[in-house]
Amino acid sequence: MKTLVVLDDITKIQVDAIVNSANRTLMGGLGVDGAIHKAAGPKLLEECKRIRQEKYPKGLPTGEAVATKAYNLPAKIIIHTVGPKNHFEDIALLRSCYVNSLRIAEENNCKSIAFPSISTGVHGVPTAEAVEIVKEVLQSYNTNIIEEVMLVLFSKEDFEVYSKTT
């Protein structure tokens, strides 16, 4: 897999799958989650409500991932994953976010996937720690389907940390 680190808006990236750093409710929120819901349009919220009713009535567990259609986004699918909250949950669950998202991308025959910096915003996981987990996952994950992984950072600070270590 080829890995690219870019400073951009993930809602504008042309890939097969984008990953949403979602909250447990899947109903949208702040940061990346809110931006993705807004850009995808109201049908995304409708699909997320169905997923909650049918599969995850208590909310999507931390580290798990689920796919939806991308609606108004240039991607084919959105993969929603809930990252750990620093000081409240084991940040090792961040590894599960990336692995489960990659697995879902493969199941949906995606050749390209874009990740935001999961859990480093309001969840408070230090970017340097998150990058080490991301790097380990991308180096050890074996795939014959995914050809390109984009790490799409919205802040210059995150971009600089990711650029130095990946």
C-alpha positions in Angstrom: 0.0 0.0 0.0 1.2 3.4 -0.9 0.7 6.0 1.9 0.3 9.7 1.3 0.0 12.5 4.0 -1.9 15.5 2.8 -3.2 18.7 4.3 -6.8 19.0 3.0 -10.5 18.7 3.7 -11.4 15.0 3.8 -14.9 15.7 2.4 -13.3 16.8 -0.9 -10.9 13.9 -1.3 -11.5 11.6 -4.3 -11.1 8.0 -3.0 -13.2 4.9 -2.8 -13.7 5.2 1.0 -13.4 8.0 3.6 -13.2 7.3 7.3 -15.3 9.3 9.7 -14.0 9.8 13.2 -17.6 9.4 14.5 -19.2 9.5 17.9 -21.1 6.5 19.3 -24.4 7.9 18.3 -23.6 8.0 14.5 -25.7 11.2 14.4 -23.0 13.7 13.5 -21.1 15.9 15.8 -18.1 18.2 15.9 -15.0 18.3 13.8 -14.6 15.7 11.0 -17.9 14.0 12.0 -19.9 17.2 11.6 -18.2 18.1 8.4 -18.8 14.7 6.8 -22.5 14.7 7.8 -23.0 18.2 6.5 -21.2 17.5 3.2 -22.9 14.1 2.6 -26.4 15.5 3.1 -29.5 14.5 5.1 -29.7 10.9 3.7 -26.6 10.0 5.6 -28.3 10.8 8.9 -31.3 8.7 7.8 -29.0 5.7 7.1 -27.2 6.1 10.4 -30.5 6.2 12.3 -31.4 2.8 10.6 -28.0 1.4 11.6 -28.6 2.4 15.2 -32.1 0.9 15.3 -31.1 -2.4 13.6 -27.5 -3.1 14.6 -26.3 -0.8 17.4 -29.1 0.4 19.6 -26.6 1.4 22.4 -24.3 3.1 19.9 -21.3 2.0 17.9 -18.6 0.6 20.3 -15.2 2.2 20.5 -12.8 0.6 18.0 -15.6 -0.8 15.8 -16.5 0.4 12.3 -19.5 0.4 10.0 -20.0 1.5 6.4 -22.7 3.7 4.8 -23.2 5.1 1.4 -21.3 8.4 0.7 -24.3 10.3 -0.8 -23.0 13.8 -1.8 -19.4 13.0 -1.2 -16.9 12.1 -4.0 -16.2 8.8 -2.2 -18.1 5.5 -2.8 -18.6 4.8 1.0 -18.1 6.3 4.4 -16.6 4.1 7.1 -17.6 5.3 10.5 -15.4 4.4 13.5 -15.4 5.5 17.1 -12.0 6.4 18.5 -11.0 6.2 22.1 -11.2 9.1 24.4 -7.8 9.8 26.1 -7.8 9.2 29.9 -11.2 7.4 29.7 -10.5 4.5 27.3 -7.4 2.5 26.3 -5.8 4.3 23.3 -4.8 0.8 22.0 -8.4 0.7 20.8 -7.2 3.2 18.1 -5.5 0.3 16.4 -8.9 -1.4 16.1 -10.3 1.7 14.5 -7.7 1.6 11.7 -7.7 -2.2 11.2 -11.5 -2.5 11.2 -11.8 0.4 8.7 -9.2 -1.2 6.4 -11.1 -4.5 6.6 -14.4 -2.9 5.7 -12.7 -1.1 2.8 -11.5 -4.5 1.5 -14.9 -6.0 2.0 -16.3 -3.2 -0.2 -13.5 -3.7 -2.8 -12.0 -0.2 -2.2 -8.7 0.4 -3.8 -8.2 3.7 -2.0 -9.1 5.0 1.5 -8.7 8.3 3.3 -8.3 8.6 7.1 -8.5 11.7 9.3 -6.5 11.8 12.5 -8.8 9.7 14.6 -9.2 10.7 18.3 -6.6 13.5 18.3 -9.1 16.4 18.3 -11.7 16.6 21.0 -10.9 13.1 22.2 -7.5 14.3 23.3 -5.2 11.5 22.2 -1.8 13.1 21.6 -1.0 13.2 17.9 2.5 11.8 18.3 1.0 8.7 20.0 -1.7 8.3 17.4 0.8 8.5 14.6 2.8 5.6 16.0 -0.3 3.5 16.1 -1.2 4.4 12.5 2.3 3.7 11.3 2.4 0.3 12.9 -1.0 -0.7 11.5 -0.1 0.5 7.9 3.2 -1.3 8.0 1.7 -4.6 9.3 -1.6 -4.7 7.4 -1.5 -7.1 4.5 -3.9 -6.4 1.6 -4.2 -7.3 -2.1 -7.1 -4.9 -2.6 -6.2 -1.5 -1.1 -3.5 0.2 -3.1 -3.5 3.7 -1.6 -4.0 5.1 1.9 -4.3 8.8 2.4 -3.9 10.4 5.8 -5.8 13.6 5.4 -5.1 16.2 8.0 -7.0 19.4 8.5 -4.6 21.2 10.9 -1.1 22.2 10.0 0.1 21.0 13.4 -1.2 17.5 12.8 0.1 17.5 9.2 3.6 18.4 10.5 3.6 15.6 13.0 2.3 13.0 10.5 4.7 14.2 7.8 7.7 13.7 10.1 6.8 10.2 11.3 5.0 8.3 8.4 
